[in-house]
């Protein structure tokens, strides 16, 4: 595993303004050209977290996917973030994994936030995804997924001596009213899964008058917060150590005592 450079872009997403959001996040992406391997944007970064935005949801051939492909090629790094994507099965809150070679991976949000009616208007995903980058295995999840530890559990395959993933990634629109839940659960996911955790939340106030505190963070496998952004738009780049991760797993092999199960 090579050291992995990861950049978190915490922004004040404009309400129902895809073109404006592509412009504001695009400027910050260009500043990272050649300086990172992976850039993470917030959940629903083109619109904010809105049930009404699904009426203008794009397809996989729409302008945001085109923009992601072009931006990833321009800066020479993977770009991850979620948007509303319309398919024949419905509209998904879809995390897109845009690679510099133009290919796109995807993960559809599994747990839909019923307290805001997301489960009534969006389609739910079913499959957890793991992407590979620079020798790292990376599992991206979306916001409310954070509250469900079974779905994010990092299983260990004794036959191949391999974990499901090395880095657990979250993109979110997590309200300030529950910021301590966010901060606590992120640390718990790192500790229990013997993995790095990186998470990007938005800031500002959205069109539903909900405030967001940011608290985007990078947490090491021991649960130590190495970076945490405050209440303003900001970008941070850190280098994650694969050596630290592997040494921690050797010294504290809790995976050997873990319960075995299958995700259904």
Secondary structure in CASP SS format (residue, H / E / C, confidence):
PFRMAT SS
TARGET T0000
AUTHOR 0000-0000-0000
METHOD secondary structure of the structure
MODEL  1
X C 1.00
X C 1.00
X C 1.00
X E 1.00
X E 1.00
X E 1.00
X E 1.00
X E 1.00
X E 1.00
X E 1.00
X C 1.00
X C 1.00
X C 1.00
X C 1.00
X C 1.00
X C 1.00
X C 1.00
X H 1.00
X H 1.00
X H 1.00
X H 1.00
X H 1.00
X H 1.00
X H 1.00
X H 1.00
X H 1.00
X H 1.00
X H 1.00
X H 1.00
X H 1.00
X C 1.00
X C 1.00
X C 1.00
X C 1.00
X C 1.00
X C 1.00
X C 1.00
X E 1.00
X E 1.00
X E 1.00
X C 1.00
X C 1.00
X C 1.00
X C 1.00
X C 1.00
X C 1.00
X C 1.00
X C 1.00
X C 1.00
X C 1.00
X C 1.00
X H 1.00
X H 1.00
X H 1.00
X H 1.00
X H 1.00
X C 1.00
X E 1.00
X C 1.00
X C 1.00
X C 1.00
X C 1.00
X H 1.00
X H 1.00
X H 1.00
X H 1.00
X H 1.00
X H 1.00
X H 1.00
X H 1.00
X H 1.00
X H 1.00
X H 1.00
X H 1.00
X H 1.00
X C 1.00
X C 1.00
X E 1.00
X E 1.00
X E 1.00
X E 1.00
X E 1.00
X E 1.00
X E 1.00
X E 1.00
X E 1.00
X E 1.00
X C 1.00
X C 1.00
X E 1.00
X E 1.00
X E 1.00
X E 1.00
X E 1.00
X E 1.00
X E 1.00
X E 1.00
X E 1.00
X C 1.00
X C 1.00
X C 1.00
X C 1.00
X C 1.00
X E 1.00
X E 1.00
X E 1.00
X E 1.00
X E 1.00
X C 1.00
X C 1.00
X C 1.00
X C 1.00
X C 1.00
X H 1.00
X H 1.00
X H 1.00
X C 1.00
X H 1.00
X H 1.00
X H 1.00
X H 1.00
X C 1.00
X E 1.00
X C 1.00
X C 1.00
X C 1.00
X C 1.00
X C 1.00
X C 1.00
X C 1.00
X E 1.00
X E 1.00
X E 1.00
X C 1.00
X C 1.00
X E 1.00
X E 1.00
X E 1.00
X E 1.00
X E 1.00
X E 1.00
X E 1.00
X H 1.00
X H 1.00
X H 1.00
X H 1.00
X H 1.00
X C 1.00
X C 1.00
X C 1.00
X C 1.00
X C 1.00
X C 1.00
X C 1.00
X C 1.00
X E 1.00
X E 1.00
X C 1.00
X C 1.00
X C 1.00
X C 1.00
X E 1.00
X E 1.00
X C 1.00
X C 1.00
X C 1.00
X E 1.00
X E 1.00
X E 1.00
X E 1.00
X E 1.00
X C 1.00
X C 1.00
X C 1.00
X E 1.00
X H 1.00
X H 1.00
X H 1.00
X H 1.00
X H 1.00
X H 1.00
X H 1.00
X H 1.00
X H 1.00
X H 1.00
X H 1.00
X H 1.00
X H 1.00
X H 1.00
X H 1.00
X H 1.00
X H 1.00
X H 1.00
X C 1.00
X C 1.00
X E 1.00
X E 1.00
X E 1.00
X E 1.00
X E 1.00
X C 1.00
X C 1.00
X E 1.00
X E 1.00
X E 1.00
X C 1.00
X C 1.00
X C 1.00
X C 1.00
X C 1.00
X E 1.00
X E 1.00
X E 1.00
X C 1.00
X C 1.00
X C 1.00
X E 1.00
X E 1.00
X E 1.00
X C 1.00
X C 1.00
X C 1.00
X C 1.00
X C 1.00
X E 1.00
X E 1.00
X E 1.00
X E 1.00
X C 1.00
X C 1.00
X C 1.00
X C 1.00
X C 1.00
X E 1.00
X E 1.00
X E 1.00
X E 1.00
X E 1.00
X E 1.00
X E 1.00
X C 1.00
X H 1.00
X H 1.00
X H 1.00
X H 1.00
X H 1.00
X H 1.00
X H 1.00
X H 1.00
X H 1.00
X H 1.00
X C 1.00
X C 1.00
X H 1.00
X H 1.00
X H 1.00
X H 1.00
X C 1.00
X C 1.00
X C 1.00
X C 1.00
X C 1.00
X C 1.00
X C 1.00
END
